[in-house]
Amino acid sequence: MKEVIHRNSVSGILSISLAILLAFSTTLFGQEGDPDRGKQLFNSNCAACHKLDQKMTGPALAGVTEKRDREWLHKWIKNNVALRKSGDPEAIAIYEEFNGAAMNIFPQLSEQDIDDILAYTENPPVSAAAGGAGGAGQAVAAEPSGISNEVVLGALVLVFAMLAIMLILVNRTLVRIAEAKGIELPEEKAKRLPLWKAFVKNQFLVFVSVIVLLLVSAYFVYGYLMQVGVDQGYEPVQPIHFSHRIHAGDNEIDCKYCHSSARVSKTSGVPSLNVCMNCHKNIMEVAPETATAEHSKEFYDGEIEKLYAAVGWDVENQSYTGETKPVKWVRIHNLPDFAYFNHSQHVTVAGLACQECHGPVEEMEVVRQFSPLTMGWCVDCHRTTDVRMEGNEYYEKIHEELSKKYGVEKLTAAQMGALECGKCHY
C-alpha cells in the first residue's frame, strides 16, 4: 500500500514539474526573441521613424515592452490602422500625440519577427562600432612615428656650418705652413678693375642684360595680370559645414536632387534648407564610421544642430517653432557679369556630368573651385567636345549640313558655333 502511494506521489510531482516546465518554456519562447536579428529588422523597417533612445517621427522604443502589453504591441505593429478604427484608446492617444503621423502597417512581419524586434528594444546588442570608433580615436590621438622635418633641417644646417668652419680652419692652417716654409703666395693686382666698371664699359653686355630684364619682367607681369579674377582652388569656410564627401560620395545622392534648377535654369541654385530637412527630420546624427581624423562624429552632429537652429526645428517635439535664422553661405563659383553661362544648356542638352567642370565633388570634404573658369578653358572645351546628336531632332538638319561642310561625322561645339562672341557675351 505504501509503495502504491509512493508511486502515485512521484507521478504527481513529475506531472506538476512537467506542467511548470512547459509553461515556462512557452513563456520563454513566446516572449524572447533574437536581438541580433531584431536589429536587422528594426533597421530595415523601423529606423526611418524611430530610435531607441530619442524621439523622432515616432516615440523612442527602448523599453517599450515595459510600457505596453506585448499582445497589444503585436496588434499595433501588424495593423495600427485597424486597431485605431476599433476604438482602442491607447492607439488613438498615440496617433494624436504625434500629430496624426500615420505609421505604416506591417502584415508581412511574422509573430517571431515582431518578437525579435521587441527583443532588440529590450536588450540591443553591443555594436562593434563603439570599439572601432575608440580605436580610431586612439590612433588619431597617437603621436606620429619617425623624425620630424624640423629635426632633419636642423641637422643639415648644423652639418653645413661645421663644414664651413672646417674649411676656414684648413685655409688658415695652409697659409701658416706656407709662411713657415718661406713660400710666397701670389698677391692680387693693386690696380685690378672692379667688376661693375667692367660691366658698364661693355655696351653689348649692358644691352643684352636690359633686354633680358625687360622680357623677364613682362613675363611675370603678364602672368600676374592673367590671374586677376581667377579663383581656382578657392575653398572658403561655410557657416554650416556641409560634406559633399558624405552626401554625394558615401550616400550617393544625385547632385541634381539638391541643385535641381541646374536642369532647367541658368543657375544651379543654392538649395533651401527645406531640402536638407527632407532627410534630416529623421537623421539627427551621423554614423560613427563617418568620422575622420579631421572631423569627429561630435563635430558632424553639431553641424546638424546648426541646421535645426536655422530652420527652427524642435527635435524633442518634432515640430517647427517658427523661429528661423538665415544662413549666410559663401559663394564659391562666380563668373564675371559680362560672361553668360547656362547650366541647363550644358547639363540637360549637352548631357555633361557635374564633375566635368566642378571636379570630383563626391570626394571633397569642403568644396573648392576645381577649374579656372577662364575664357581659354571654356574655348578649349568647346573645341574638343562632340555635340550629342542622338535623339535630338532639333539639330538633325543643321548637323547634316555642317558635317558635309567640315567633312566629319561628329561635330564639335565649336563647329556648331560655340566660339561666336555673342554666345557668351551679348
JOPE-V660557 format. One record per residue. N is the residue number from 1. RES is the residue in one letter. PHI is phi as a letter, one per 20 degrees, with the letter a starting at -180 (* if undefined). D_FIRST is the distance of its C-alpha to the first C-alpha in Angstrom with 1 decimal. Layout:
BEGIN
n->N res->RES phi->PHI d_first->D_FIRST
n->N res->RES phi->PHI d_first->D_FIRST
END
This chain:
BEGIN
n->1 res->M phi->* d_first->0.0
n->2 res->K phi->f d_first->3.8
n->3 res->E phi->f d_first->5.3
n->4 res->V phi->f d_first->5.2
n->5 res->I phi->f d_first->6.3
n->6 res->H phi->f d_first->8.6
n->7 res->R phi->f d_first->9.9
n->8 res->N phi->f d_first->10.7
n->9 res->S phi->f d_first->12.4
n->10 res->V phi->f d_first->14.3
n->11 res->S phi->f d_first->15.5
n->12 res->G phi->f d_first->16.7
n->13 res->I phi->f d_first->18.6
n->14 res->L phi->f d_first->20.2
n->15 res->S phi->f d_first->21.2
n->16 res->I phi->f d_first->22.8
n->17 res->S phi->f d_first->24.5
n->18 res->L phi->f d_first->25.9
n->19 res->A phi->f d_first->27.2
n->20 res->I phi->f d_first->28.9
n->21 res->L phi->f d_first->30.3
n->22 res->L phi->f d_first->31.7
n->23 res->A phi->f d_first->33.2
n->24 res->F phi->f d_first->34.8
n->25 res->S phi->f d_first->36.2
n->26 res->T phi->f d_first->37.6
n->27 res->T phi->f d_first->39.3
n->28 res->L phi->f d_first->40.5
n->29 res->F phi->f d_first->42.1
n->30 res->G phi->f d_first->43.3
n->31 res->Q phi->d d_first->45.1
n->32 res->E phi->e d_first->46.2
n->33 res->G phi->c d_first->49.0
n->34 res->D phi->e d_first->51.4
n->35 res->P phi->f d_first->54.1
n->36 res->D phi->f d_first->56.4
n->37 res->R phi->f d_first->56.4
n->38 res->G phi->f d_first->56.6
n->39 res->K phi->f d_first->59.8
n->40 res->Q phi->f d_first->61.4
n->41 res->L phi->f d_first->60.5
n->42 res->F phi->f d_first->61.7
n->43 res->N phi->f d_first->65.0
n->44 res->S phi->e d_first->65.7
n->45 res->N phi->d d_first->64.7
n->46 res->C phi->d d_first->64.7
n->47 res->A phi->f d_first->67.0
n->48 res->A phi->f d_first->70.2
n->49 res->C phi->c d_first->69.3
n->50 res->H phi->c d_first->66.5
n->51 res->K phi->c d_first->66.1
n->52 res->L phi->f d_first->63.0
n->53 res->D phi->d d_first->64.9
n->54 res->Q phi->b d_first->67.9
n->55 res->K phi->f d_first->68.8
n->56 res->M phi->c d_first->70.9
n->57 res->T phi->f d_first->71.4
n->58 res->G phi->d d_first->67.7
n->59 res->P phi->f d_first->65.5
n->60 res->A phi->f d_first->64.2
n->61 res->L phi->d d_first->60.7
n->62 res->A phi->f d_first->59.2
n->63 res->G phi->m d_first->55.9
n->64 res->V phi->f d_first->56.3
n->65 res->T phi->f d_first->52.5
n->66 res->E phi->e d_first->52.3
n->67 res->K phi->e d_first->54.9
n->68 res->R phi->c d_first->53.8
n->69 res->D phi->f d_first->50.6
n->70 res->R phi->f d_first->49.8
n->71 res->E phi->f d_first->49.5
n->72 res->W phi->f d_first->52.9
n->73 res->L phi->f d_first->54.4
n->74 res->H phi->f d_first->53.4
n->75 res->K phi->f d_first->55.1
n->76 res->W phi->f d_first->58.1
n->77 res->I phi->f d_first->58.7
n->78 res->K phi->f d_first->58.2
n->79 res->N phi->b d_first->60.6
n->80 res->N phi->f d_first->61.9
n->81 res->V phi->f d_first->64.5
n->82 res->A phi->f d_first->62.0
n->83 res->L phi->f d_first->60.0
n->84 res->R phi->f d_first->63.2
n->85 res->K phi->f d_first->64.2
n->86 res->S phi->f d_first->60.8
n->87 res->G phi->n d_first->62.0
n->88 res->D phi->f d_first->59.5
n->89 res->P phi->f d_first->61.0
n->90 res->E phi->f d_first->60.0
n->91 res->A phi->f d_first->61.6
n->92 res->I phi->f d_first->64.8
n->93 res->A phi->f d_first->65.0
n->94 res->I phi->f d_first->64.9
n->95 res->Y phi->f d_first->67.5
n->96 res->E phi->f d_first->69.9
n->97 res->E phi->f d_first->69.3
n->98 res->F phi->d d_first->70.7
n->99 res->N phi->l d_first->73.7
n->100 res->G phi->m d_first->72.4
n->101 res->A phi->f d_first->72.0
n->102 res->A phi->f d_first->70.1
n->103 res->M phi->e d_first->67.3
n->104 res->N phi->f d_first->66.8
n->105 res->I phi->e d_first->63.9
n->106 res->F phi->c d_first->61.6
n->107 res->P phi->f d_first->60.0
n->108 res->Q phi->f d_first->60.0
n->109 res->L phi->f d_first->57.5
n->110 res->S phi->e d_first->53.9
n->111 res->E phi->f d_first->51.0
n->112 res->Q phi->f d_first->50.4
n->113 res->D phi->g d_first->54.1
n->114 res->I phi->f d_first->54.0
n->115 res->D phi->f d_first->50.9
n->116 res->D phi->f d_first->52.8
n->117 res->I phi->f d_first->55.8
n->118 res->L phi->f d_first->53.8
n->119 res->A phi->f d_first->52.2
n->120 res->Y phi->f d_first->55.7
n->121 res->T phi->f d_first->56.7
n->122 res->E phi->e d_first->53.8
n->123 res->N phi->b d_first->54.2
n->124 res->P phi->f d_first->57.5
n->125 res->P phi->f d_first->57.7
n->126 res->V phi->f d_first->60.1
n->127 res->S phi->e d_first->63.4
n->128 res->A phi->f d_first->65.1
n->129 res->A phi->f d_first->68.4
n->130 res->A phi->f d_first->68.0
n->131 res->G phi->f d_first->68.0
n->132 res->G phi->f d_first->70.8
n->133 res->A phi->f d_first->72.9
n->134 res->G phi->f d_first->72.4
n->135 res->G phi->f d_first->73.4
n->136 res->A phi->f d_first->76.4
n->137 res->G phi->f d_first->77.4
n->138 res->Q phi->f d_first->77.2
n->139 res->A phi->f d_first->79.3
n->140 res->V phi->f d_first->81.8
n->141 res->A phi->f d_first->82.0
n->142 res->A phi->f d_first->82.5
n->143 res->E phi->f d_first->86.1
n->144 res->P phi->f d_first->87.8
n->145 res->S phi->e d_first->88.3
n->146 res->G phi->n d_first->91.7
n->147 res->I phi->e d_first->95.1
n->148 res->S phi->f d_first->96.6
n->149 res->N phi->f d_first->99.9
n->150 res->E phi->f d_first->101.5
n->151 res->V phi->f d_first->100.9
n->152 res->V phi->f d_first->102.4
n->153 res->L phi->f d_first->105.5
n->154 res->G phi->f d_first->106.0
n->155 res->A phi->f d_first->105.9
n->156 res->L phi->f d_first->108.4
n->157 res->V phi->f d_first->110.8
n->158 res->L phi->f d_first->110.6
n->159 res->V phi->f d_first->111.3
n->160 res->F phi->f d_first->114.4
n->161 res->A phi->f d_first->115.7
n->162 res->M phi->f d_first->115.5
n->163 res->L phi->f d_first->117.3
n->164 res->A phi->f d_first->120.1
n->165 res->I phi->f d_first->120.5
n->166 res->M phi->f d_first->120.6
n->167 res->L phi->f d_first->123.3
n->168 res->I phi->f d_first->125.4
n->169 res->L phi->f d_first->125.1
n->170 res->V phi->f d_first->126.0
n->171 res->N phi->f d_first->129.0
n->172 res->R phi->f d_first->130.3
n->173 res->T phi->f d_first->129.8
n->174 res->L phi->f d_first->131.8
n->175 res->V phi->f d_first->134.6
n->176 res->R phi->f d_first->134.8
n->177 res->I phi->f d_first->134.9
n->178 res->A phi->f d_first->137.7
n->179 res->E phi->f d_first->139.8
n->180 res->A phi->f d_first->139.3
n->181 res->K phi->e d_first->140.6
n->182 res->G phi->m d_first->143.5
n->183 res->I phi->e d_first->142.4
n->184 res->E phi->e d_first->143.9
n->185 res->L phi->e d_first->141.5
n->186 res->P phi->f d_first->142.9
n->187 res->E phi->e d_first->143.9
n->188 res->E phi->f d_first->143.5
n->189 res->K phi->f d_first->146.6
n->190 res->A phi->f d_first->148.0
n->191 res->K phi->d d_first->149.2
n->192 res->R phi->f d_first->146.2
n->193 res->L phi->f d_first->145.9
n->194 res->P phi->f d_first->142.7
n->195 res->L phi->f d_first->140.3
n->196 res->W phi->f d_first->140.4
n->197 res->K phi->f d_first->144.2
n->198 res->A phi->f d_first->144.0
n->199 res->F phi->f d_first->141.6
n->200 res->V phi->f d_first->143.9
n->201 res->K phi->f d_first->146.9
n->202 res->N phi->e d_first->145.2
n->203 res->Q phi->f d_first->145.6
n->204 res->F phi->f d_first->143.7
n->205 res->L phi->f d_first->140.7
n->206 res->V phi->f d_first->140.8
n->207 res->F phi->f d_first->141.0
n->208 res->V phi->f d_first->138.1
n->209 res->S phi->f d_first->136.0
n->210 res->V phi->f d_first->136.7
n->211 res->I phi->f d_first->135.8
n->212 res->V phi->f d_first->132.5
n->213 res->L phi->f d_first->131.7
n->214 res->L phi->f d_first->132.4
n->215 res->L phi->f d_first->130.3
n->216 res->V phi->f d_first->127.3
n->217 res->S phi->f d_first->127.6
n->218 res->A phi->f d_first->127.8
n->219 res->Y phi->f d_first->124.7
n->220 res->F phi->f d_first->122.6
n->221 res->V phi->f d_first->124.0
n->222 res->Y phi->f d_first->123.3
n->223 res->G phi->f d_first->119.7
n->224 res->Y phi->f d_first->119.2
n->225 res->L phi->f d_first->120.6
n->226 res->M phi->f d_first->118.5
n->227 res->Q phi->e d_first->115.3
n->228 res->V phi->f d_first->116.3
n->229 res->G phi->n d_first->113.7
n->230 res->V phi->e d_first->111.4
n->231 res->D phi->d d_first->108.0
n->232 res->Q phi->g d_first->106.2
n->233 res->G phi->n d_first->103.2
n->234 res->Y phi->f d_first->103.1
n->235 res->E phi->c d_first->99.6
n->236 res->P phi->f d_first->99.4
n->237 res->V phi->e d_first->96.5
n->238 res->Q phi->e d_first->95.0
n->239 res->P phi->f d_first->93.7
n->240 res->I phi->c d_first->90.3
n->241 res->H phi->f d_first->89.3
n->242 res->F phi->d d_first->88.6
n->243 res->S phi->e d_first->87.4
n->244 res->H phi->f d_first->88.6
n->245 res->R phi->f d_first->86.6
n->246 res->I phi->f d_first->83.3
n->247 res->H phi->f d_first->84.3
n->248 res->A phi->e d_first->86.5
n->249 res->G phi->e d_first->85.1
n->250 res->D phi->f d_first->81.4
n->251 res->N phi->e d_first->80.6
n->252 res->E phi->l d_first->83.4
n->253 res->I phi->f d_first->84.6
n->254 res->D phi->f d_first->87.8
n->255 res->C phi->g d_first->90.9
n->256 res->K phi->f d_first->92.0
n->257 res->Y phi->f d_first->88.8
n->258 res->C phi->e d_first->90.2
n->259 res->H phi->e d_first->93.9
n->260 res->S phi->f d_first->93.9
n->261 res->S phi->f d_first->97.5
n->262 res->A phi->f d_first->98.6
n->263 res->R phi->f d_first->98.2
n->264 res->V phi->c d_first->100.5
n->265 res->S phi->c d_first->102.6
n->266 res->K phi->f d_first->105.2
n->267 res->T phi->d d_first->102.9
n->268 res->S phi->e d_first->99.3
n->269 res->G phi->n d_first->98.5
n->270 res->V phi->e d_first->96.5
n->271 res->P phi->g d_first->92.9
n->272 res->S phi->f d_first->92.0
n->273 res->L phi->f d_first->89.1
n->274 res->N phi->f d_first->87.3
n->275 res->V phi->f d_first->87.0
n->276 res->C phi->f d_first->85.3
n->277 res->M phi->f d_first->82.9
n->278 res->N phi->g d_first->81.8
n->279 res->C phi->d d_first->79.6
n->280 res->H phi->e d_first->79.4
n->281 res->K phi->f d_first->77.8
n->282 res->N phi->d d_first->74.6
n->283 res->I phi->d d_first->75.6
n->284 res->M phi->d d_first->75.9
n->285 res->E phi->b d_first->75.6
n->286 res->V phi->e d_first->76.2
n->287 res->A phi->f d_first->73.7
n->288 res->P phi->g d_first->73.5
n->289 res->E phi->f d_first->74.9
n->290 res->T phi->f d_first->78.1
n->291 res->A phi->f d_first->79.3
n->292 res->T phi->c d_first->82.1
n->293 res->A phi->f d_first->83.6
n->294 res->E phi->e d_first->86.3
n->295 res->H phi->c d_first->84.2
n->296 res->S phi->e d_first->80.7
n->297 res->K phi->f d_first->78.0
n->298 res->E phi->f d_first->78.8
n->299 res->F phi->f d_first->82.5
n->300 res->Y phi->f d_first->81.8
n->301 res->D phi->f d_first->79.3
n->302 res->G phi->f d_first->82.1
n->303 res->E phi->f d_first->84.6
n->304 res->I phi->f d_first->82.2
n->305 res->E phi->f d_first->82.1
n->306 res->K phi->f d_first->86.0
n->307 res->L phi->f d_first->85.7
n->308 res->Y phi->f d_first->83.4
n->309 res->A phi->f d_first->85.9
n->310 res->A phi->f d_first->88.8
n->311 res->V phi->e d_first->87.3
n->312 res->G phi->m d_first->85.6
n->313 res->W phi->e d_first->82.0
n->314 res->D phi->e d_first->79.2
n->315 res->V phi->f d_first->76.3
n->316 res->E phi->f d_first->73.9
n->317 res->N phi->e d_first->74.7
n->318 res->Q phi->l d_first->75.6
n->319 res->S phi->b d_first->78.9
n->320 res->Y phi->e d_first->82.6
n->321 res->T phi->e d_first->84.2
n->322 res->G phi->n d_first->87.7
n->323 res->E phi->e d_first->89.1
n->324 res->T phi->d d_first->90.6
n->325 res->K phi->c d_first->92.7
n->326 res->P phi->f d_first->95.1
n->327 res->V phi->d d_first->94.6
n->328 res->K phi->e d_first->97.9
n->329 res->W phi->f d_first->97.4
n->330 res->V phi->e d_first->100.1
n->331 res->R phi->f d_first->101.9
n->332 res->I phi->d d_first->101.9
n->333 res->H phi->e d_first->103.9
n->334 res->N phi->b d_first->107.2
n->335 res->L phi->e d_first->110.1
n->336 res->P phi->f d_first->113.6
n->337 res->D phi->f d_first->114.7
n->338 res->F phi->e d_first->117.2
n->339 res->A phi->d d_first->114.7
n->340 res->Y phi->e d_first->112.8
n->341 res->F phi->b d_first->109.3
n->342 res->N phi->d d_first->107.0
n->343 res->H phi->f d_first->103.3
n->344 res->S phi->f d_first->102.6
n->345 res->Q phi->f d_first->105.5
n->346 res->H phi->e d_first->103.9
n->347 res->V phi->f d_first->100.2
n->348 res->T phi->e d_first->100.2
n->349 res->V phi->f d_first->103.4
n->350 res->A phi->f d_first->103.7
n->351 res->G phi->m d_first->99.9
n->352 res->L phi->f d_first->100.1
n->353 res->A phi->f d_first->97.0
n->354 res->C phi->g d_first->97.0
n->355 res->Q phi->f d_first->96.9
n->356 res->E phi->g d_first->100.3
n->357 res->C phi->d d_first->101.9
n->358 res->H phi->e d_first->99.3
n->359 res->G phi->m d_first->97.8
n->360 res->P phi->f d_first->94.2
n->361 res->V phi->f d_first->93.0
n->362 res->E phi->f d_first->89.4
n->363 res->E phi->d d_first->89.7
n->364 res->M phi->e d_first->91.5
n->365 res->E phi->f d_first->89.6
n->366 res->V phi->c d_first->92.8
n->367 res->V phi->f d_first->95.2
n->368 res->R phi->c d_first->98.7
n->369 res->Q phi->f d_first->101.8
n->370 res->F phi->e d_first->101.5
n->371 res->S phi->d d_first->104.8
n->372 res->P phi->f d_first->108.3
n->373 res->L phi->l d_first->108.9
n->374 res->T phi->e d_first->112.6
n->375 res->M phi->f d_first->115.1
n->376 res->G phi->f d_first->115.4
n->377 res->W phi->f d_first->111.6
n->378 res->C phi->f d_first->111.5
n->379 res->V phi->f d_first->114.5
n->380 res->D phi->g d_first->113.0
n->381 res->C phi->f d_first->109.9
n->382 res->H phi->f d_first->111.9
n->383 res->R phi->f d_first->113.9
n->384 res->T phi->d d_first->110.9
n->385 res->T phi->e d_first->108.3
n->386 res->D phi->f d_first->108.4
n->387 res->V phi->f d_first->108.2
n->388 res->R phi->e d_first->105.1
n->389 res->M phi->d d_first->106.4
n->390 res->E phi->f d_first->103.4
n->391 res->G phi->m d_first->102.6
n->392 res->N phi->d d_first->105.5
n->393 res->E phi->f d_first->108.0
n->394 res->Y phi->f d_first->110.0
n->395 res->Y phi->e d_first->111.5
n->396 res->E phi->f d_first->111.7
n->397 res->K phi->f d_first->115.4
n->398 res->I phi->f d_first->116.6
n->399 res->H phi->f d_first->114.4
n->400 res->E phi->f d_first->116.0
n->401 res->E phi->f d_first->119.6
n->402 res->L phi->f d_first->119.0
n->403 res->S phi->f d_first->117.3
n->404 res->K phi->f d_first->120.5
n->405 res->K phi->f d_first->122.6
n->406 res->Y phi->e d_first->120.8
n->407 res->G phi->m d_first->119.9
n->408 res->V phi->c d_first->116.2
n->409 res->E phi->e d_first->113.0
n->410 res->K phi->d d_first->111.2
n->411 res->L phi->e d_first->113.0
n->412 res->T phi->e d_first->112.4
n->413 res->A phi->f d_first->112.3
n->414 res->A phi->f d_first->115.8
n->415 res->Q phi->f d_first->117.2
n->416 res->M phi->e d_first->115.8
n->417 res->G phi->o d_first->117.9
n->418 res->A phi->f d_first->115.5
n->419 res->L phi->e d_first->118.3
n->420 res->E phi->f d_first->120.5
n->421 res->C phi->g d_first->121.1
n->422 res->G phi->f d_first->120.4
n->423 res->K phi->f d_first->116.8
n->424 res->C phi->d d_first->115.8
n->425 res->H phi->c d_first->118.8
n->426 res->Y phi->b d_first->120.3
END
